[in-house]
């Protein structure tokens, strides 16, 4: 998995997500409150709204048609190709 950049649109904060960490872990390190439960992509609790970015979905919650819309991603397991902008 490759590293990617995430921009939080409401605050303008930009974060780097290294290949060895999840987006959720980076949120935790930076005190950005996002709920979670399973950390394995099966519950949907850590879902975040996507404004732009090409998501690599690795969750088991969303249906293929939902994943194709690129409007939500599970921050515990999903990744992005390039830059990601979130509604946070």
Backbone bond lengths (Angstrom), bond angles and torsions (degrees), N, CA, C in turn:
res aa  C-N    CA-C-N  psi(-1)  N-CA   C-N-CA  omega(-1)  CA-C   N-CA-C  phi
1 X - - - 1.457 - - 1.528 108.19 -
2 X 1.302 115.11 144.00 1.454 118.55 -176.94 1.530 112.04 -101.37
3 X 1.317 114.43 159.19 1.465 121.45 177.23 1.525 109.06 -70.72
4 X 1.333 116.17 157.42 1.456 120.49 175.59 1.518 110.12 -152.15
5 X 1.325 114.77 165.41 1.457 122.87 -179.82 1.514 108.62 -107.15
6 X 1.332 116.13 140.46 1.462 120.89 176.96 1.521 108.98 -125.43
7 X 1.325 115.72 135.20 1.461 122.43 176.68 1.523 107.52 -113.44
8 X 1.319 116.54 129.36 1.458 121.79 176.88 1.525 106.75 -93.48
9 X 1.321 116.78 110.58 1.463 121.40 -168.95 1.524 114.56 -64.73
10 X 1.315 118.14 -32.18 1.466 120.42 -176.15 1.521 113.11 -77.06
11 X 1.339 116.72 -24.84 1.465 120.03 -178.21 1.523 112.67 -114.84
12 X 1.328 117.06 -16.23 1.457 120.57 -177.22 1.514 113.51 78.87
13 X 1.313 117.92 4.28 1.465 121.98 179.53 1.530 109.45 -69.15
14 X 1.325 115.88 135.96 1.462 122.44 176.29 1.517 108.01 -115.84
15 X 1.323 116.01 131.90 1.463 122.10 -178.72 1.524 109.73 -127.76
16 X 1.313 115.45 148.59 1.458 121.58 173.87 1.525 108.31 -101.83
17 X 1.319 115.85 132.14 1.458 121.17 177.44 1.532 107.21 -109.82
18 X 1.326 117.76 105.22 1.471 119.88 -179.12 1.527 110.90 -69.51
19 X 1.314 115.70 161.62 1.466 119.52 -175.96 1.519 113.45 -63.16
20 X 1.336 118.00 -23.91 1.467 120.07 -176.98 1.526 113.78 -91.62
21 X 1.340 117.82 1.42 1.467 120.57 -179.87 1.524 110.51 -125.68
22 X 1.318 114.75 154.52 1.464 119.72 175.26 1.524 109.34 -87.54
23 X 1.305 115.73 162.34 1.460 121.10 174.88 1.527 109.51 -59.71
24 X 1.319 117.39 -40.31 1.459 121.39 178.48 1.532 111.27 -59.75
25 X 1.319 117.91 -42.34 1.461 121.02 178.27 1.534 111.45 -62.59
26 X 1.328 116.53 -39.88 1.466 120.54 178.25 1.526 110.01 -66.93
27 X 1.328 117.24 -39.23 1.468 120.25 174.83 1.527 110.17 -57.94
28 X 1.311 116.96 -47.16 1.470 121.27 -179.11 1.527 111.46 -61.26
29 X 1.321 117.14 -43.94 1.468 121.36 179.98 1.527 112.27 -61.93
30 X 1.336 116.24 -26.62 1.463 121.59 -176.54 1.529 112.47 -106.86
31 X 1.330 116.14 15.17 1.470 122.37 177.76 1.522 113.48 54.90
32 X 1.323 115.84 41.30 1.464 121.78 176.00 1.524 106.59 -100.94
33 X 1.332 116.86 113.77 1.468 120.02 -173.29 1.538 113.55 -73.78
34 X 1.311 114.96 113.08 1.463 122.56 173.72 1.520 106.08 -134.82
35 X 1.314 116.74 127.67 1.460 120.31 179.84 1.520 111.46 -67.55
36 X 1.311 115.66 155.95 1.464 120.95 175.69 1.519 108.53 -158.65
37 X 1.321 114.99 163.87 1.449 119.73 177.39 1.533 110.35 -141.42
38 X 1.320 116.88 -61.49 1.465 119.95 -170.89 1.529 115.34 -89.90
39 X 1.329 118.24 -31.23 1.472 124.46 -175.17 1.518 113.28 62.89
40 X 1.326 117.26 18.38 1.464 119.80 -179.91 1.525 113.19 -130.82
41 X 1.320 117.50 10.06 1.463 120.69 176.86 1.507 115.09 77.40
42 X 1.324 117.27 23.35 1.465 119.33 -177.94 1.530 114.58 -113.10
43 X 1.342 118.18 -11.37 1.471 118.59 -175.45 1.532 113.93 -107.39
44 X 1.326 118.59 -28.60 1.454 121.96 179.81 1.519 115.36 86.19
45 X 1.318 118.32 -0.13 1.459 122.03 -176.88 1.527 112.35 -64.50
46 X 1.314 118.78 -34.60 1.467 122.06 -174.46 1.522 113.66 -90.09
47 X 1.318 117.35 15.44 1.455 120.81 -179.54 1.522 112.46 -61.60
48 X 1.332 116.29 136.36 1.462 122.57 177.37 1.524 108.91 -127.50
49 X 1.335 115.64 145.50 1.462 121.09 -177.96 1.520 111.18 -78.93
50 X 1.315 115.20 131.79 1.460 123.23 -176.75 1.525 109.46 -99.90
51 X 1.331 116.03 131.40 1.461 121.07 173.43 1.523 109.28 -93.50
52 X 1.335 116.27 -45.81 1.463 119.47 176.29 1.522 109.72 -154.90
53 X 1.310 114.41 156.25 1.458 121.42 -179.82 1.514 110.20 133.89
54 X 1.315 115.46 152.22 1.462 121.82 178.48 1.529 108.31 -96.01
55 X 1.318 115.90 103.81 1.464 121.87 -173.14 1.528 111.45 -83.29
56 X 1.325 114.66 139.05 1.457 122.44 170.21 1.522 105.67 -104.05
57 X 1.314 116.52 101.76 1.465 121.55 -175.16 1.525 110.80 -83.37
58 X 1.333 115.34 126.07 1.464 121.66 176.96 1.525 111.46 -123.59
59 X 1.326 116.30 14.17 1.460 120.06 -178.47 1.526 110.75 -86.41
60 X 1.308 114.88 168.29 1.460 122.10 176.97 1.522 110.82 -115.40
61 X 1.330 116.98 13.53 1.455 122.56 -175.49 1.524 111.73 -95.14
62 X 1.312 116.20 -48.12 1.455 120.95 -173.61 1.524 112.07 -83.02
63 X 1.312 115.24 145.61 1.459 121.76 174.94 1.531 108.80 -75.93
64 X 1.333 119.00 156.28 1.467 120.75 -179.87 1.537 113.46 -54.17
65 X 1.318 117.91 -37.64 1.469 119.56 179.96 1.530 110.95 -68.03
66 X 1.344 117.63 -31.93 1.467 121.31 176.83 1.532 110.08 -70.54
67 X 1.308 115.87 -42.21 1.458 119.97 178.28 1.527 110.76 -61.71
68 X 1.312 117.26 -39.76 1.467 121.98 -179.11 1.523 112.45 -63.19
69 X 1.315 117.88 -24.87 1.465 121.16 179.55 1.525 112.85 -73.27
70 X 1.338 118.12 -20.98 1.469 123.13 -179.61 1.524 113.10 53.94
71 X 1.320 117.61 39.87 1.460 121.20 179.74 1.520 112.84 -107.83
72 X 1.318 116.86 -10.18 1.459 122.31 -177.93 1.519 108.18 -149.11
73 X 1.342 115.49 144.48 1.464 119.18 174.29 1.518 109.35 -142.70
74 X 1.307 115.93 151.50 1.455 121.84 176.88 1.525 107.89 -89.73
75 X 1.323 115.99 114.15 1.464 120.63 -172.37 1.529 113.68 -70.27
76 X 1.309 118.32 -12.91 1.461 119.85 -179.42 1.525 113.02 -80.92
77 X 1.332 118.23 -24.85 1.467 119.74 -175.72 1.528 114.57 -133.45
78 X 1.309 119.31 -27.05 1.457 120.82 -174.84 1.516 111.88 -79.26
79 X 1.311 115.95 156.53 1.462 123.58 -177.20 1.525 108.69 -127.83
80 X 1.327 115.27 178.78 1.457 120.71 177.70 1.522 108.78 -137.72
81 X 1.324 115.61 147.43 1.463 121.31 173.27 1.516 106.48 -93.03
82 X 1.310 117.46 115.44 1.469 120.77 179.62 1.501 112.54 83.14
83 X 1.343 116.21 -137.33 1.469 120.65 -176.85 1.521 111.34 -94.09
84 X 1.307 114.60 141.79 1.453 123.59 179.83 1.520 108.36 -119.50
85 X 1.335 117.61 134.35 1.463 121.71 173.76 1.514 107.18 -118.05
86 X 1.343 115.63 125.29 1.457 121.52 -177.36 1.520 111.07 -113.27
87 X 1.305 115.73 154.09 1.469 122.83 177.54 1.525 108.76 -85.58
88 X 1.305 115.67 63.86 1.472 123.36 178.87 1.513 109.06 -132.00
